[in-house]
Amino acid sequence: MDTAVILEVALNGTTTRERNPRVPRTPAEVADQAVDVLDAGAAIVHHHNDEPMFTVDGVHAVEPYLAAWDPVLAAHPDALLYPTMAAGARDIPVTRRWAHVEELGRRGHMTLVDPGSVNVGLLDDGTCPDAAAPEPYQNSFADTEYMFARTAELGAAPSISIFEPGFLRTTLTLHRHGRVPPGAIVKLYFADRLQFGLPPTPAALEAYLELLEPSGLPWSVAVLGGDVVASRLAELAVRRGGHLRVGLEDFDDGRGTAPSNRELLDGALRVLDRVGATPASPAAARDILGIRPRG
């Protein structure tokens, strides 16, 4: 199998130091770990600032992202980087929740498009952490259209989050009508301990691919609240032509294990080695996705 696979590392998400002391939280820590995983074979890096996901006003700051990313771009000018967005959608317009994504897109980075609404917090033990909030993460069709349209106007490339099958059907309908910009990659998020979307099984992947494959859109897999490598979804996805996301934002093996981002990336690299694939460099990832070089 002679295939270049795009590897993404989601460095932190809402993972706390109490849960894993190796998670990067400050811009300097994010920069150091981003450079490390890019040196080792990653092409895309995603991270969160320390604003809570569910915010009162929906505003996330641009400056901490720039502080983290400037050293990364000095070492890896073609690295693909993108932020998160505020999930507190209660009467907060998308123009405010997405403003920092837009500004970073204006500066040549990827954008983030979450094309739907979902309840995200319930765990398999029947509890819902306070950080998840009791209300859904909401993005209307109008919000989705706005995010795609502004991404296109900026000439940016969207990372498209698929938390539920309906998210994918929305994306594919807009894609058929020419409203998904070039450079897009579809992120198929499976859920293990978290009780939403589809579980990380071969049948679940095939259900998504049945919908996705006629579009020709590039896609990757991740397991939220689980382990994409241990679930064997990573190897199956690579064999089916997909790409991979790992990282401390997603990882939870249910045993309290505290790996590093580099260790999780090394696990993905072993999958690639086992199937005879190679990690795509940032420049190669841009070529695969059709994203022009920076500068």
Secondary structure, DSSP 8 states (H G I E B T S, - for coil): ---EE-EEEE--TT--TTT-TT---SHHHHHHHHHHHHHHT--EEE---SS-SS-SS----SHHHHHHHHHHHHH-TT-EEE-------TT--HHHHTHHHHHHHHTT--EEE--S-B----BTTS---GGG-SS-B---HHHHHHHHHHHHHHT--EEEEESSHHHHHHHHHHHHTT-S-TT-EEEEEEESSB-SS--SSHHHHHHHHHHHGGGT--EEEEEETB-TTTTTHHHHHHHTT-EEEESTTTB--SS-----HHHHHHHHHHHHHHHT-EE--HHHHHHHHT-----
